[in-house]
Amino acid sequence: MTVMLWGVPTEPPMAMVARALTARGADVVVVDPQSLAGAAVDVVLSGAGPGRPGGRLAGVIRTCGRSVELERVTAAYLRPVEPDVVPGLDPAERGRARQVHDTLLSFTEVADAMGGCRLANPLSAMASNTSKPYQAQLIAGHGFYTPATLVSDDPDEVLGFVDRHRGAVYKSTSGIRSVVTAFDPARDTGRLDRLRWCPVQFQEHLDGPDVRVHVVGDRALAVLADSAAVDYRYARLQVGADARLRPYALGDGIAERCVALAADLGLPFAGVDLKLLPDGRVACFEVNPSPGFSWYETATGLPIAAAVADWLLTPAG
């Protein structure tokens, strides 16, 4: 049986999972976005149709000198890169890479239901993170506190929100990474007229330590970030010193709620961003559908890559 890794092989999360799989004796096929123009994927779905929900998924992937039958692919870890942003491809190569990318994407969308292939994670399931306000509604259904939020292009509305909540932070509305920044009236009020070109998400400013929970199947591995920064990922930029990370023991059923939330979103592997509020409530900002976990594992020693490898190698069902 074979585990497919679709992503940049030198990227730390992908490389760490690959090493963990190799240490367990797994057969691994790597699909490198840089080499996708020279790869080929054939997918055959037979026997399914109206009134016939069953069917057979077959085909083959040829990449980097290997040819692997898709029926042998029992699991996949997905961190693909769109062909349009892969450097060094000429227009013809980019077109071929797009064809292979889209065919492989189609395979991963049906591989679980049709072939029992474990996926971390289907790209369709990752879509909930493309709108943080939408995902926040799903998060609230699992008992987490979600901060008061305003998405607006109206300067007066924003100033009223900041006043009501005695401060605010702003960040990206989509799944694209941004630096969470505290609203500074002296610096930012004069820039609010720019909102007419692009609405921005504002949230109430919450106090308390940040916790990142990596959910892998039914496991939850938590890291507490000790920092005075608004966004601990950019602590050196904001406060001049890196955040200090340490393993954290989740309590009061929080781990179970994180696992249930990730499962409800269809994400076997997820990064859940929490904040522990002074009054005992637990706020959840978002669920990252493809967490870049390498920093957390390197800093704390938590076996996140090993947990992902073990999940990928566990038989489905």
N, C-alpha and C positions, 0 to 999 in steps of 0.2 A: 504494500500500500504506500501511497505517495502523498506528501504534504506540499501544496503549492504556496510559494511566497511570492506575492505580486507587489513589487515595489523596488525602490532603489536599494541594492544589496549592501551598500556602504553606509546607509543611514543607520544610526545607532539602534533604534528599536528593531528594525528588520534584521540587522546583524546579530543582535543579542538573542532574538528568537531563533534565528538560524543555528547559532552555536548551541543553544539549549536542545534543539531538535537533533542535531548531529550527535551530541553527547548521549542521547537516548537511542542512538542507532537508527533514526528515522531516515527514510529516503526522501530527499528534498529536491524539488525542482523550482528554480528561481526564474521568475519572469521579470526581467529588467526593462523598465520603460525605455531606456536608452537603446536597447536592442530589439524593440518591438517591430520595427520596420522589416527586420529580417526573419521574424517569427511567422508562424502560421497556426491557425486554430480552425478545426472543423468540428462542428457540433451537429449531432443528429438526434432529433426527438421523434420517436416513433410510437405508434400505438395509442396516443392520446387524442382526444377530440370531444365534441359535444356528447355528453352522456357517458363518456369513457375517461374518467379522471386519471386512470393509471397510464402507464407509458414507460418507455425505456429511453434513457439518456446515454448517448455514446458519442464517440468522436476521438480526436487526438490533438495534442498540442506539440508543436515542434519549435524548440527555442534553444539557442546556445549549444547546438550540437546534440541535443537530446530529443527523443520522440516518446511521449508519454500518452498512453490511452487515458481518456478522461474518466473512464470507469474505475481506474486505479487511484484517482485522486479522491482521498477520503476526507481531506480537510484543507482549508486555505486561510492564510492570513493576508488581508488586503490593505495595502497602503499605496494604491496606484497613483500615477501622475498623469494628468491629461497630456496627450501628445502635443497639443498646441504650446505647452510651456517647456517641453523637453528641449534642451539646448543642442545645437549642432545638426539638426535635421533639415535637409533641403525640402522644398515643397512636395516632391514626389515621395520622399521617405516619410514625410509627415502624413501624407494621404494613406500610405500603406499601414503606417502605425495606427492611424485612426480606425481602419477597418479591423485590424487585429484586436485593438483595444475594445471596440464595441462588441465584437463577437465574444471575446472573453468575458466582458461584462454580462452579456446575455447568459452565458454559461453559469456564472456565479449567482445570477438571480433565480435560477431554477434548480441548481445543483443540490440544495438542501431537500426540497420537496420531492424531486425526481430521483435523486441518487443517494440521499442520505449523507451528503457531504457537509461536514461542519465548517461554518464560515465565521470568521472574525474580521470584519463584519460585512454583511451584505450592504452594498452602497445605497440601496433603497431605504434601508433602516437608518442609515446615517443622515437622511434628509431632515429629520426633526431638528437638527442643530443648525440648519440654514436660516432659521428664524428663532432667535432667542425668546421673543415674547410668546410665540406659539409653544415652544418647548416648556416655558415656565408654567403654562396652564396644565400641561401633563405632569410636571413635577409636583405641583400643588396637590394633585390627587393622591399623592403618596405620603401626605402628612408633613411635608417640609414647609417651612416658611419661605415665601418668595418675596423679595423686596419690592416695595412700591416702585412702579416703573412708568416712565413717560417716554413715548417716541413722538417727537414733534419737530415741525419746521417753524414754530411760532415763538419768537424771542420772549414775548410777554408771558406766554404759557410756561416757558422754561423757568423764568425768574420767579413766577408764582410757585412752581413746584419746589424749587430750591429753598424758597422762604418757608414754605409749609413744613419741609423736612429738615430745616436747619442745616442745610448742606446737601450735596449730592455728588455722585460720580457719573462719568460718562464713558461709553464704550461702544463697540461695534454692535449693530443690531443683527447682523448675519453671523454665520459661522466663521468668518474670516477673523483671524487673530488681531486683536488691538491691545494697546496698553490702557488698562483701567486707570483713569485719572480723576483726581478730585477737582470739582468745579471751584475755580478761584475767581470771585467776583471782580477783583482788580484786573486780572489778566484776561478773563474769558467773556465778560459782559459785552465788551466792544466787538467781539467776534461773532456774536449770536446772529447777526444778519446773514452770515454765511449759511445758516440752516436752510434758507430758501432753496439752495442747490442740492441739499442732501439732509434729510431728517436724521437726527441722532437720538440714541437711546440714553436716557438719564435714569438713575436709580438712587433711592435713598442710601445714604452712607451708613453702613453697618459696622459696628465695632465687634472685635473678638478675633480669636485665632482662626486661621484658614486651615482646612484639612482637605487633602486630595485623597479620594478613595478610588483605588483601582479594583473594579469588579471584573473577575474572571470566572465565568460560569456561576457557581454558587459560593465562590470565595470573595472576600473583601479585604484588600491590603491597604491600610491607611497610613498616610504620612501627614504629620503636623508641620506647618511652616511657621517658624518664629521670625517675625520681621515687623518693623514699624511702617513698612511701605504700604501704599494703597493696593498695589499689584505686586505681590511678593516675587513673581517671576522676573520682574524688572527692578528688584530692590536696589541693586547697585546704581542704577540710573536715578532712582527716586530718592534714596536715602544714603547712598554712598557705601553700602555694605550688603553683601549677599545674604539672602535668607538662610537660616539654619533649619535643616530638615531632620526630622527624627521619626521613627515608627510611632504609631499612635494606636492605642487599643480602643476600638469603638465600643460603646455601651448603649444600654437602654433600647435595644432593638434597632439601632441606627444601621448596623451592617445589614440586617435582614431587609430594611427598607431600601437601602441602596441596591441590593441584589434584585429585589422585586421591581424597582424602578427601571433598572437596566433591562431586565427581562421584558417588561411591558413595552419598552422602546425597541425591542428586537435586537439588543446589543449584547452579545455574550461577553464582549470585552469593552469596557467603558471607563472613562475617568470622570468621577462625580465630584464636583467642586462644592464644598460645604464651608460654612462659617458658624462657629459656636458662639452664640450670642450670650451676653452677660446674664440675661434673665432665664437661661436654660433652654431656649428655643434653638432649633437647628435650621439655619437657612441653607437653601441650595440654589446656586446661581445657574448652573447648567450641567449638562451631561455631555462630555466630549466623546464623540463616537470613534475616534481613532487616536487615543492618547499617546503622546510622545513621552513614554514612561522612563526613558533611560536616565534622565537626571535624578529622578526619585530613587531608582534602584541603586545607582552608583553612590548616591549620598547616604543611603540608609542600609543598604544590604538586603532590602526586602526582595524575595525571589519572584519578581513579577514576570520576567521572561520565562522562568521555569514553569510558573503557573500557566502561562499561555501555551507553552509547549505541551504540558500535560493535558490541558483541555483539548488541544488539537489532536492529540494521539488517543484520546478516549473514544471508544466506539460510539457512534450516534445511536440514539434510541433509548 
